[in-house]
Amino acid sequence: MSDDEEHGKRLVAAWRAAERTLTRGPLEPTLGELLADLTRTPHDPDASPDLYGDGVVAELERRVADLLGTEDAAFFPTGTMAQQIALRCWAGRTGNPVVALHPMSHPEMWEGDALSVVSGLRTTHPTTQPRPPTAEEVTGTAEPFGTLMLELPLREAGFLLPTWEELEDVVAAARERDAVVHFDGARLWETTVHFGRPLDRIAGLADSVYVSFYKSLGGLSGAALAGPRSFVEETRVWRHRYGGQVFRQFPQALAALAGLERELPRLPEYVAGARTVAAALHESLARAGVPWFRVHPEVPHTHQFQVWLPYGADRLTEASVRLAEETGTALFRRWHAQGPPGCAVTELTITEPGLTWTPQDVATAVRDFLDRV
């Protein structure tokens, strides 16, 4: 086993054993725990399993379409596949292969240039600023585009969202350019607090929406594309061509349905908890005299946000794991070198375990963490 593998095992062991944590990460459950949780998911044990997307998978599709207020929805094994197919189909319908999106969006950063390599599409960037684009920037984009893709929230920029009015204006600006609008809504589920609108109202601004079942809902894997029936039917054809017509997917579908029942109603609580923790972190780091730090955004838009500190990533990750090992408290996890030299960033997610943390709990954890930096 390599040193990196050994280090990774140590990190997971520390997070798994921690008695206090803000969330439970996807690497922490054991296989046995995942299987046990799946068996506790409400289902009819005498029902026939799905075959190529019927049964419980079709039930999940109907549930998503109902939540988002769309005519139809299709299940996909991955969000990457769903998004590529959505953008490919819109390019065919609009006759324009150019997609306007943010350079920090998922297709640009994490999909291996698949939009161009696999689908022959091109991209243009309304803005390069680390925030969602404005209506003026969409209007002023030099190159004609057929689709505007908006990632809501924009994860790499700090899980940022526009205001509701800004979102309406951006969508209107795209329409004025005869473009369709697609939402990369992998984390759309958690945006209702910030926007002050229900999911169907938010999704109703777009021509199509992609949602994930594991990023906010704690599912095993999988995604859905929602939109007009004729469009979704077309994406099902391309899903087959891309190798996504899977024989059986009932574990993913059952886990997704469980997430919609268990986690979706609690996301507003998690957003409130994130705002409590973020404020306490800001106050604790300031009181500790850290030479420079950033809690971003200061008031989280969702239940996830960033923390920046002026130390090396390895040093901070080591302090994080030592804190968990020595005190049983997991405050931070992995840190990554980004921004100016000598600075690092980490992402915090607040779910059910984090709701019990008080500002004093955060202050104590910050003090103990900094003692180990």
Secondary structure in CASP SS format (residue, H / E / C, confidence):
PFRMAT SS
TARGET T0000
AUTHOR 0000-0000-0000
METHOD secondary structure of the structure
MODEL  1
M C 1.00
S C 1.00
D H 1.00
D H 1.00
E H 1.00
E H 1.00
H H 1.00
G H 1.00
K H 1.00
R H 1.00
L H 1.00
V H 1.00
A H 1.00
A H 1.00
W H 1.00
R H 1.00
A H 1.00
A C 1.00
E C 1.00
R E 1.00
T E 1.00
L C 1.00
T C 1.00
R C 1.00
G C 1.00
P C 1.00
L C 1.00
E C 1.00
P C 1.00
T C 1.00
L H 1.00
G H 1.00
E H 1.00
L H 1.00
L H 1.00
A H 1.00
D H 1.00
L H 1.00
T H 1.00
R C 1.00
T C 1.00
P C 1.00
H C 1.00
D C 1.00
P C 1.00
D C 1.00
A C 1.00
S C 1.00
P C 1.00
D C 1.00
L C 1.00
Y C 1.00
G C 1.00
D C 1.00
G C 1.00
V H 1.00
V H 1.00
A H 1.00
E H 1.00
L H 1.00
E H 1.00
R H 1.00
R H 1.00
V H 1.00
A H 1.00
D H 1.00
L H 1.00
L H 1.00
G C 1.00
T C 1.00
E C 1.00
D E 1.00
A E 1.00
A E 1.00
F E 1.00
F E 1.00
P C 1.00
T C 1.00
G H 1.00
T H 1.00
M H 1.00
A H 1.00
Q H 1.00
Q H 1.00
I H 1.00
A H 1.00
L H 1.00
R H 1.00
C H 1.00
W H 1.00
A H 1.00
G H 1.00
R H 1.00
T H 1.00
G C 1.00
N C 1.00
P C 1.00
V E 1.00
V E 1.00
A E 1.00
L C 1.00
H C 1.00
P C 1.00
M C 1.00
S C 1.00
H H 1.00
P H 1.00
E H 1.00
M H 1.00
W H 1.00
E C 1.00
G C 1.00
D C 1.00
A H 1.00
L H 1.00
S H 1.00
V H 1.00
V C 1.00
S C 1.00
G C 1.00
L C 1.00
R E 1.00
T E 1.00
T E 1.00
H C 1.00
P C 1.00
T C 1.00
T C 1.00
Q C 1.00
P C 1.00
R C 1.00
P C 1.00
P C 1.00
T C 1.00
A H 1.00
E H 1.00
E H 1.00
V H 1.00
T H 1.00
G C 1.00
T C 1.00
A C 1.00
E C 1.00
P C 1.00
F C 1.00
G C 1.00
T E 1.00
L E 1.00
M E 1.00
L E 1.00
E E 1.00
L C 1.00
P C 1.00
L E 1.00
R H 1.00
E H 1.00
A H 1.00
G C 1.00
F C 1.00
L E 1.00
L C 1.00
P C 1.00
T C 1.00
W H 1.00
E H 1.00
E H 1.00
L H 1.00
E H 1.00
D H 1.00
V H 1.00
V H 1.00
A H 1.00
A H 1.00
A H 1.00
R H 1.00
E H 1.00
R C 1.00
D C 1.00
A C 1.00
V E 1.00
V E 1.00
H E 1.00
F E 1.00
D E 1.00
G E 1.00
A C 1.00
R C 1.00
L H 1.00
W H 1.00
E H 1.00
T H 1.00
T H 1.00
V H 1.00
H H 1.00
F H 1.00
G C 1.00
R C 1.00
P C 1.00
L H 1.00
D H 1.00
R H 1.00
I H 1.00
A H 1.00
G C 1.00
L C 1.00
A C 1.00
D C 1.00
S E 1.00
V E 1.00
Y E 1.00
V E 1.00
S E 1.00
F C 1.00
Y C 1.00
K C 1.00
S C 1.00
L C 1.00
G C 1.00
G C 1.00
L C 1.00
S C 1.00
G C 1.00
A E 1.00
A E 1.00
L E 1.00
A E 1.00
G E 1.00
P C 1.00
R H 1.00
S H 1.00
F H 1.00
V H 1.00
E H 1.00
E H 1.00
T H 1.00
R H 1.00
V H 1.00
W H 1.00
R H 1.00
H H 1.00
R H 1.00
Y C 1.00
G C 1.00
G C 1.00
Q C 1.00
V C 1.00
F C 1.00
R C 1.00
Q C 1.00
F H 1.00
P H 1.00
Q H 1.00
A H 1.00
L H 1.00
A H 1.00
A H 1.00
L H 1.00
A H 1.00
G H 1.00
L H 1.00
E H 1.00
R H 1.00
E C 1.00
L H 1.00
P H 1.00
R H 1.00
L H 1.00
P H 1.00
E H 1.00
Y H 1.00
V H 1.00
A H 1.00
G H 1.00
A H 1.00
R H 1.00
T H 1.00
V H 1.00
A H 1.00
A H 1.00
A H 1.00
L H 1.00
H H 1.00
E H 1.00
S H 1.00
L H 1.00
A H 1.00
R H 1.00
A C 1.00
G C 1.00
V C 1.00
P C 1.00
W C 1.00
F C 1.00
R E 1.00
V E 1.00
H E 1.00
P C 1.00
E C 1.00
V C 1.00
P C 1.00
H C 1.00
T C 1.00
H C 1.00
Q E 1.00
F E 1.00
Q E 1.00
V E 1.00
W E 1.00
L E 1.00
P C 1.00
Y C 1.00
G C 1.00
A H 1.00
D H 1.00
R H 1.00
L H 1.00
T H 1.00
E H 1.00
A H 1.00
S H 1.00
V H 1.00
R H 1.00
L H 1.00
A H 1.00
E H 1.00
E H 1.00
T H 1.00
G C 1.00
T E 1.00
A E 1.00
L C 1.00
F C 1.00
R C 1.00
R C 1.00
W C 1.00
H E 1.00
A E 1.00
Q C 1.00
G C 1.00
P C 1.00
P C 1.00
G C 1.00
C C 1.00
A E 1.00
V E 1.00
T E 1.00
E E 1.00
L E 1.00
T E 1.00
I C 1.00
T C 1.00
E H 1.00
P H 1.00
G H 1.00
L H 1.00
T H 1.00
W C 1.00
T C 1.00
P H 1.00
Q H 1.00
D H 1.00
V H 1.00
A H 1.00
T H 1.00
A H 1.00
V H 1.00
R H 1.00
D H 1.00
F H 1.00
L H 1.00
D H 1.00
R H 1.00
V C 1.00
END
